[in-house]
């Protein structure tokens, strides 16, 4: 097991971490079709600009769409949001993106803090 897998278990049908499978099940109960195009956001946080930029560069080289948010007001961390716009969550996107975010967070001494998804194009209100 890797650094972020301690205490976590992969579950079927999509080989997701158990917490991600539970979150997906709640979204499905609320009407989300995970096989249809949807909009998702995955959250990464870093305590230094150097780590933030290194993570962003790795995502850029991998051609992963992401948004960079520098610290502001009372928020001291540097945020990177990985964006899935119009991409079905399953069978593979959710698992692969969570795994990517966990790996990038570990590599660059950051924190992966989960994901959200919505059936229509994202707006600021959907992801607050």
Secondary structure, 3 states (H helix, E strand, C coil): CCHHHCCCCEECCCCEEHHHHHHHHHHHHCCCCCCCCEEEEEEEEECCHHHHHHHHHHHHHCCCCEEEECCECCECCEEEEEEEEEECCCCCHHHHHHHHHHHHHHHCCCEEEEEEEECCCCCHHHHC
